[in-house]
């Protein structure tokens, strides 16, 4: 069946319904934004507490939620960026499982496992460089005592 152009009046009911939904949703968003500044975070915290308790109905989950919330607040006060911490929590278990799998496959011989696979060796060297470079740069800057203007602009 070939696709045909529809006449303008054939699509009018669908577009009217879509426009009404957008209008209602827009009104709801404006109403939420008009609430006071303490009411929105309170509602988010309440929704998080209710949602956390509803999953397994254990009070321990609420303690975990509050603990991680306090830890996140302390990290924010100390100036830590929050995104790398979240990425670490999400990818940490996956990396640990794959590291254990690699150790089982290589029978504990990490050096032989990396040297036998060029891509793994390149990735390992890049990871070491990313970890070591900030330390070397900090020592270098501390020894020189000053930083050139070109380095600060970058």
ABEGO torsion letter per residue (X at the ends): XBBBBBBAAAAAAAAAAAAAAAAAAAAAAAAAAABBAAAAAAAAAAAAAAAAAAAAGBAAAAAAAAAAAAAAAAAAAAGBBAAAAAAAAAAAAAAAAAAAAAAAAAGGBAAAAAAABAAAAAAAAAAAAAAAAAAAAAAAAAAAGBBBAAAAAX
